[in-house]
Amino acid sequence: MLSLLGYGMIVVFMILIMTKKLSALTALTIIPILFALIAGFGGEMGDMMIEGLKKVAPTAIMVIFAILYFCTMFDTGLFDPIIRFFLRIIDGDPVKAVMCTALLAAMVSLDGDGSTTYMICVTAMLPLFKRIRLDPLALTCVVFLSGSVTNLLPWGGPLARVSASLKVESSELFIPLIPSMICGLVGVLVLSWYIGIRERRRLGKLSIQTNGHGSVIEEDAESYLPAINEVNDELRRPKMFWLNATLTLALMASLVMELLPLSVLFMVAFAIALLINYPHLDAQRQRIAAHAPAALNQTSIFLAAGIFAGILSGTGMVNAMSNTLLDVLPQSWGPYLAPITALISLPGTFFMSNDAFYYGVLPVLAEAAKAYGIDPVEIGRASLVGQPVHLLSPLVASTYLLVGLAGVEFSDHQKYTFKWAFLLCMVFLGSGLLLGLYPVYSVAS
């Protein structure tokens, strides 16, 4: 009975959010409460929900302050010199243009917000791509794939969802993933080089420093940065560039070394960033108010996921569901559940939203894997393999922003990018298997 209710709850949840009848926040909160009442757990729901919220609270806090920190760094202009540097060294070379675009997207997407990445990268690089007649699909492809790698950072949506769903620490998921992410980024850069070579053969090298008559002209890199020019110059802190860069590098090093919990590190870093860049209280309040909507939007969903996971676990539904899955799963497949989960994540996250897959399907797979001695953290890492393909799904709103800014058709972007997104998933899977991130276990006795 519990198994039937559990699967019914997940199906109803997925249908409601995929048909946009309810928002993810509303569905994650209301649906488990209704099914817990049906199962007769009305008097115990409060404790279950509080327990679930306790598990996801560190992740929610980390996401809040990570978003606030990186948005503040963008306000200060930390990335402006990097963008200008890229524009100066490109000099009309398609190979440099495409590769610099991939690197820029990797850096800008550190804030975990795909929409911000697309707006900054496309508005900065599209005028240059048009000037030297590069295919805009090359721009959308490399920005998209580069962002899909850094989207796996702890404050990005996918990994934070896995952490909330499985109630595990973000650092346990993220730290072992770093070598695989580096492999993925190298793969994107190799692809960028290949696309650039292909574009160079098609067009040749066109210098942006000469006019139609061959005489040299000087162009300010600012002319290619409409996104930057639109930002209030009063927020920029060019004199603080090296201090902000040092603070950011120290934060990244501390994350890897696990000097403190991730949530605490970002709280401290954000406090320091505000103090050194905007020492006046009014300015600090304005920066927090400006970026609070983005932080609240992400965090509210993770807190709601805590209620969903708490009820799913507290009622015993997830155990009953995993037992049912084990009954139908061939025993010979059990030890391979980690790589199987990685492969399932490609179509799973393409045809479902991240919320549906990570909060609905993943807990069942993780619980079933326990019977074979597979740690839920390993299943969680494996479930992230399909993210490059997921972002091509028509269910992902930010991708429409990308193609809209670049002036290309969504279907053309899918056709151009899909094979490369699939190969990037295989890079994640292959490197993960070599690194032992998705191990094969013997059947538990």
DAPECOR-V708513 format. One record per residue. N is the residue number from 1. RES is the residue in one small letter. SS is DSSP state (2 for helix, 1 for strand, 0 for the rest). PHI is phi as a letter, one per 20 degrees, with the letter a starting at -180 (* if undefined). D_LAST is the distance of its C-alpha to the last C-alpha in whole Angstrom. Layout:
N,RES,SS,PHI,D_LAST
N,RES,SS,PHI,D_LAST
This chain:
1,m,0,*,27
2,l,2,f,26
3,s,2,f,24
4,l,2,f,27
5,l,2,f,29
6,g,2,f,27
7,y,2,f,27
8,g,2,f,31
9,m,2,f,32
10,i,2,f,30
11,v,2,f,32
12,v,2,f,36
13,f,2,g,35
14,m,2,f,35
15,i,2,f,38
16,l,2,f,40
17,i,2,e,40
18,m,2,f,40
19,t,0,e,43
20,k,0,m,44
21,k,0,f,45
22,l,0,c,43
23,s,0,f,43
24,a,2,g,39
25,l,2,f,40
26,t,2,f,41
27,a,2,f,39
28,l,2,f,36
29,t,2,e,38
30,i,2,f,39
31,i,2,f,37
32,p,2,f,34
33,i,2,f,36
34,l,2,f,37
35,f,2,f,34
36,a,2,f,33
37,l,2,f,36
38,i,2,f,36
39,a,0,f,32
40,g,0,n,34
41,f,0,d,33
42,g,2,g,37
43,g,2,f,37
44,e,2,d,34
45,m,2,f,34
46,g,2,g,36
47,d,2,f,34
48,m,2,f,31
49,m,2,f,33
50,i,2,f,34
51,e,2,f,31
52,g,2,f,30
53,l,2,f,34
54,k,2,f,33
55,k,2,f,30
56,v,2,e,32
57,a,2,g,35
58,p,2,g,35
59,t,2,f,34
60,a,2,f,37
61,i,2,f,39
62,m,2,f,39
63,v,2,f,40
64,i,2,g,43
65,f,2,f,44
66,a,2,f,43
67,i,2,f,45
68,l,2,f,48
69,y,2,f,48
70,f,2,f,48
71,c,2,f,50
72,t,2,f,52
73,m,2,f,52
74,f,2,f,53
75,d,2,g,56
76,t,2,f,57
77,g,0,n,57
78,l,0,g,55
79,f,0,e,54
80,d,2,g,58
81,p,2,f,59
82,i,2,f,56
83,i,2,f,57
84,r,2,f,60
85,f,2,f,59
86,f,2,g,57
87,l,2,f,60
88,r,2,f,63
89,i,2,e,61
90,i,2,f,60
91,d,0,l,64
92,g,0,m,63
93,d,0,e,61
94,p,2,g,58
95,v,2,f,55
96,k,2,f,56
97,a,2,f,56
98,v,2,f,53
99,m,2,f,51
100,c,2,f,53
101,t,2,f,52
102,a,2,f,48
103,l,2,f,48
104,l,2,f,50
105,a,2,f,48
106,a,2,f,45
107,m,2,f,47
108,v,2,f,48
109,s,2,f,45
110,l,2,f,44
111,d,2,f,44
112,g,0,m,42
113,d,0,d,44
114,g,2,f,45
115,s,2,f,48
116,t,2,f,50
117,t,2,g,48
118,y,2,f,50
119,m,2,f,53
120,i,2,f,54
121,c,2,f,53
122,v,2,f,54
123,t,2,f,58
124,a,2,f,58
125,m,2,d,57
126,l,2,f,58
127,p,2,g,62
128,l,2,f,62
129,f,2,f,60
130,k,2,f,63
131,r,2,f,65
132,i,0,d,64
133,r,0,m,63
134,l,0,f,59
135,d,0,f,57
136,p,2,f,56
137,l,2,f,52
138,a,2,f,52
139,l,2,f,52
140,t,2,f,50
141,c,2,f,47
142,v,2,f,47
143,v,2,f,47
144,f,2,f,45
145,l,2,f,42
146,s,2,f,43
147,g,2,f,42
148,s,2,f,39
149,v,2,f,38
150,t,2,f,39
151,n,0,f,38
152,l,0,e,34
153,l,0,f,36
154,p,0,g,34
155,w,0,e,38
156,g,0,f,37
157,g,2,f,36
158,p,2,f,33
159,l,2,f,31
160,a,2,f,33
161,r,2,f,31
162,v,2,f,28
163,s,2,g,28
164,a,2,f,30
165,s,2,f,27
166,l,2,e,24
167,k,0,l,26
168,v,0,c,25
169,e,0,f,28
170,s,2,g,30
171,s,2,f,30
172,e,2,f,26
173,l,2,f,27
174,f,2,e,30
175,i,2,g,30
176,p,2,f,28
177,l,2,f,29
178,i,2,g,33
179,p,2,g,33
180,s,2,f,32
181,m,2,f,34
182,i,2,f,37
183,c,2,g,36
184,g,2,f,37
185,l,2,f,40
186,v,2,f,41
187,g,2,f,40
188,v,2,f,42
189,l,2,f,45
190,v,2,f,45
191,l,2,f,45
192,s,2,f,48
193,w,2,f,50
194,y,2,f,50
195,i,2,f,51
196,g,2,f,54
197,i,2,f,55
198,r,2,f,55
199,e,2,f,57
200,r,2,f,59
201,r,2,f,60
202,r,2,f,61
203,l,2,d,63
204,g,0,n,64
205,k,0,e,64
206,l,0,d,66
207,s,0,e,67
208,i,0,e,68
209,q,0,e,70
210,t,1,c,73
211,n,0,e,75
212,g,0,f,76
213,h,0,e,79
214,g,0,n,77
215,s,0,e,78
216,v,1,f,76
217,i,0,c,75
218,e,0,d,73
219,e,0,c,70
220,d,0,f,69
221,a,2,g,65
222,e,2,f,65
223,s,2,f,67
224,y,2,e,63
225,l,0,c,62
226,p,2,f,63
227,a,2,f,59
228,i,2,f,60
229,n,2,f,64
230,e,0,f,63
231,v,0,e,61
232,n,0,g,64
233,d,2,f,65
234,e,2,f,65
235,l,2,e,61
236,r,0,f,61
237,r,0,c,61
238,p,2,f,62
239,k,2,f,63
240,m,2,e,60
241,f,2,g,58
242,w,2,f,57
243,l,2,f,56
244,n,2,f,54
245,a,2,f,52
246,t,2,f,51
247,l,2,f,50
248,t,2,f,47
249,l,2,f,46
250,a,2,f,46
251,l,2,f,44
252,m,2,f,41
253,a,2,f,41
254,s,2,f,40
255,l,2,f,37
256,v,2,f,36
257,m,2,f,36
258,e,0,l,35
259,l,0,f,38
260,l,0,b,37
261,p,0,g,36
262,l,2,g,37
263,s,2,f,38
264,v,2,f,40
265,l,2,g,41
266,f,2,f,43
267,m,2,f,45
268,v,2,f,46
269,a,2,f,47
270,f,2,f,48
271,a,2,f,51
272,i,2,f,52
273,a,2,f,53
274,l,2,f,55
275,l,2,f,57
276,i,2,e,58
277,n,2,e,58
278,y,0,c,60
279,p,0,f,61
280,h,0,f,63
281,l,2,f,61
282,d,2,f,63
283,a,2,f,61
284,q,2,f,58
285,r,2,f,58
286,q,2,f,59
287,r,2,f,56
288,i,2,f,53
289,a,2,f,55
290,a,2,f,55
291,h,2,d,51
292,a,2,f,50
293,p,2,g,50
294,a,2,f,47
295,a,2,f,45
296,l,2,f,45
297,n,2,g,45
298,q,2,f,41
299,t,2,f,40
300,s,2,f,41
301,i,2,f,38
302,f,2,f,36
303,l,2,f,37
304,a,2,f,37
305,a,2,f,33
306,g,2,f,32
307,i,2,f,33
308,f,2,g,31
309,a,2,f,28
310,g,2,f,29
311,i,2,f,29
312,l,2,g,27
313,s,2,e,24
314,g,2,f,26
315,t,0,f,27
316,g,0,n,23
317,m,2,f,24
318,v,2,f,21
319,n,2,f,18
320,a,2,f,20
321,m,2,f,21
322,s,2,f,17
323,n,2,f,16
324,t,2,f,19
325,l,2,f,18
326,l,2,f,15
327,d,2,f,16
328,v,2,e,19
329,l,0,e,17
330,p,0,g,16
331,q,2,g,13
332,s,2,f,14
333,w,2,e,16
334,g,2,g,13
335,p,0,f,12
336,y,0,d,16
337,l,2,f,17
338,a,2,f,19
339,p,2,f,21
340,i,2,f,21
341,t,2,f,22
342,a,2,g,25
343,l,2,f,26
344,i,2,f,26
345,s,2,f,28
346,l,2,f,31
347,p,2,f,32
348,g,2,f,30
349,t,2,e,33
350,f,2,f,36
351,f,2,e,36
352,m,0,d,35
353,s,0,f,36
354,n,2,g,34
355,d,2,f,34
356,a,2,f,33
357,f,2,f,30
358,y,2,f,29
359,y,2,e,29
360,g,2,d,28
361,v,2,e,26
362,l,2,g,24
363,p,2,g,22
364,v,2,f,21
365,l,2,f,19
366,a,2,f,18
367,e,2,f,16
368,a,2,f,15
369,a,2,f,13
370,k,2,g,12
371,a,2,f,9
372,y,2,d,8
373,g,0,m,9
374,i,0,e,13
375,d,0,f,16
376,p,2,g,18
377,v,2,f,21
378,e,2,f,20
379,i,2,f,20
380,g,2,f,23
381,r,2,f,25
382,a,2,f,24
383,s,0,f,26
384,l,0,e,29
385,v,0,g,29
386,g,0,e,31
387,q,2,f,34
388,p,2,g,37
389,v,2,f,37
390,h,2,g,36
391,l,0,f,40
392,l,0,e,41
393,s,0,f,41
394,p,0,f,44
395,l,0,e,42
396,v,0,e,42
397,a,2,f,46
398,s,2,f,46
399,t,2,f,46
400,y,2,f,49
401,l,2,f,51
402,l,2,g,50
403,v,2,f,52
404,g,2,f,55
405,l,2,f,56
406,a,2,e,56
407,g,0,m,58
408,v,0,c,55
409,e,0,f,54
410,f,2,g,50
411,s,2,f,50
412,d,2,f,51
413,h,2,f,49
414,q,2,f,46
415,k,2,f,47
416,y,2,f,48
417,t,2,e,45
418,f,2,g,42
419,k,2,f,41
420,w,2,f,41
421,a,2,f,39
422,f,2,f,36
423,l,2,f,37
424,l,2,f,36
425,c,2,g,33
426,m,2,f,32
427,v,2,f,33
428,f,2,g,31
429,l,2,f,28
430,g,2,f,29
431,s,2,f,29
432,g,2,f,26
433,l,2,f,24
434,l,2,f,26
435,l,2,e,26
436,g,0,m,22
437,l,0,f,23
438,y,0,c,20
439,p,0,f,18
440,v,0,d,15
441,y,0,d,12
442,s,0,f,9
443,v,0,f,6
444,a,0,f,4
445,s,0,e,0
